[in-house]
């Protein structure tokens, strides 16, 4: 009986998500993402405990068949857990240097990424200029 209830809940959840996608497709903004993109973003957001509408309104993107998260959303999730992230003032228009520190064990990290790194990895596009 419990398995049947779980299956019914899952089917109901999928149907509700499908209805949401269909409704959102009626607007030009969401139509660009496509029903498959909307569906993927909504389900990824739910799995991560993020509001689907926050995810659809810039928090997550559907790019080349994959759901990606915006930097602002990543930062919000990190800070919501009490961890610290800051940008080094030495960052420039072509290179960013970030520092992070965990609140639970004090581990820290430093990350650096540049337009040259993006070009080497084949992911640079003029959208960042």
N, C-alpha and C positions, 0 to 999 in steps of 0.2 A: 504494500500500500504506500509506503514512504517513497519508494522509487517512482511510482506512478505520479505522486504529488509533485516530486522534483521535476519529472519530465513535463508535466502540465505547466508548471511555473516557467520552465525554460522555453517551452513553445509560446506561452503567453508573452514572455519578455521579447522573444524574437519577433513576434507579430507586432508588438508595440513599437519596436525599433524600426521595423519595416514601414509602419504607418507614419512615423516621424519623418523618415527619409522621403517618403512620397509627398508629404505636406511641404517639406523644405525645398524639394525640387521645383516647386512652383515659383520660387523667387530667383532672380538672376544671379544673386551672390552664390547661393548654394548649388544652383544648376551647373555652374562652372566646375564645381567639385565632382559632380555626378553622383548618382545614387549609390554606386559601389563605394566611392570615396567617403560619402557621408556615413554610410553603414560601418565602414572600417574604423573611422574616427570615433563614432559614437561607441562602438563596442570596445575599442582600446581604452577610451576614457573611462567607461564603466569599470573595466577590469582594473584600472589604476586608481579608482575612487575619485575621479575628477568629474566635475559637472560636464555632461555632454555638450551643452550649449557654450560653456566657456571654451571647451576644446574646439568646437566648430568655429568660434569667433576669434580665431587667432592663436589659440593655445596648442593646437595640433594641426598638422597638414598631411594631406595624402599626396605623396610625390612618388612617381614611378612605381606605383603599386605597393608602396610602403607607407605606414603611418609614422610621421616624424613629429617631435615635440619642439616647440619654440624655446628659445633660450630663456625667455621670461617665465615660461611655465616650469622649466627645469629649476630655475632659481627659486621660484615660489615654493616648489616642493621641498627643495633642500632647506630653505630657511624655515619652512613650517615645522620641520623636525628639529629646529634649534641649531643647525650647523651654520657656519659662517663662510661666506664667499665674498671676495672683493677683487677689484681690478687694480692692477699696479698702475700708478700714475705715469710710468714709463711707456705704457701702451700708446700706440700711434694709430694713424688712419690705416696702416697696412699690417699691423701686428698687435695682437692682444695678449696680455699676460695676466693670468688669473691665479689667485691664491684661495685655498680653502682649508678649513679646519673643522674637524668633527667635534661635536659637543660631548659625545659619550666617552671617547678614549683619547682625545687630543691629537690624533693623527692629523698631519697636514700634508698638503700637496701644492704643487705649482705646475701650471700648464701654460704653454705658449703656442699660438697658432697664427700664421701669417697668410697673406694672399699668395705668397710664393709656395707655402705648404699646400694651399688649396689647388694651385695650378699643377703642382707635382702629382697630386692625388686625382686630378681630372675632375674636380668638383667646383672649380672657380667659374662663376658666371658674373656678368656685369651688374647683376642685381645688387651687389654689395658696394658698388662704386658710388 
